[in-house]
Amino acid sequence: MPYNLLVETIGWTGSVLVVAAYFLNMRGTLRADSPTYKWFNVVGSACLIVLTLYHNAIPSAVVNIIWAVIGLAAILRPLKIR
């Protein structure tokens, strides 16, 4: 698989994960505090970071880095409390 196609596939995967998390949350199927919702956002953002950096879209990459950090903090918070 050519590198460009791989990066684009990673980007599309990230887009689907982030939008799916939001869609399922809006439908009431997936709660925002569920691990699945958080992981969809973190993995989706990580995929989008790869894509945006590849295309040198720095502002979008920064937004996705922040989004991923927020998601990771939400995932790790309960572990820190224990």
C-alpha positions in Angstrom: 0.0 0.0 0.0 1.5 3.3 -1.0 2.3 5.6 1.9 -0.1 8.3 0.8 -3.0 5.8 0.7 -2.0 4.5 4.1 -2.1 8.0 5.6 -5.4 8.8 3.9 -6.9 5.5 5.2 -5.7 6.3 8.7 -7.3 9.8 8.4 -10.6 8.4 7.2 -10.6 6.0 10.1 -10.1 8.8 12.5 -12.9 10.8 11.0 -15.3 7.9 11.2 -14.4 7.2 14.8 -14.8 10.8 16.0 -18.0 11.3 14.1 -19.4 8.0 15.2 -18.7 8.8 18.8 -20.5 12.1 18.5 -23.4 10.6 16.6 -23.9 7.7 19.1 -23.7 10.2 21.9 -26.3 12.5 20.4 -28.6 9.5 19.9 -28.2 8.5 23.5 -26.6 5.2 22.5 -23.2 6.0 23.9 -22.6 8.1 27.0 -19.9 10.8 27.0 -18.4 9.3 30.2 -18.2 5.7 28.7 -14.8 4.3 28.0 -15.8 3.5 24.4 -16.7 7.1 23.8 -13.4 8.3 25.2 -11.4 5.8 23.3 -13.2 6.5 20.0 -12.2 10.2 20.4 -8.6 9.5 21.5 -7.9 7.0 18.7 -9.8 9.0 16.2 -7.9 12.1 17.1 -4.6 10.2 16.9 -5.4 9.1 13.4 -6.3 12.6 12.4 -3.0 13.9 13.9 -1.2 11.6 11.5 -3.2 12.9 8.5 -3.0 16.6 9.4 0.8 16.4 10.0 1.3 14.6 6.8 -0.5 17.4 4.9 1.3 20.0 7.0 -2.1 21.3 8.4 -0.6 22.5 11.6 -3.7 24.2 13.1 -5.8 21.1 12.6 -3.0 18.9 14.0 -2.9 21.2 17.1 -6.7 20.9 17.6 -6.5 17.1 17.4 -3.5 17.0 19.8 -5.5 19.0 22.3 -8.6 16.8 21.7 -6.5 13.6 22.2 -4.9 15.0 25.4 -8.4 15.9 26.8 -9.6 12.4 26.0 -6.5 10.7 27.6 -7.0 12.8 30.7 -10.6 11.7 30.9 -9.5 8.1 30.5 -6.7 8.3 33.1 -8.6 10.4 35.7 -10.5 7.4 37.2 -7.2 5.4 37.4 -5.6 8.3 39.3 -8.4 8.4 41.9 -8.0 4.7 42.8 
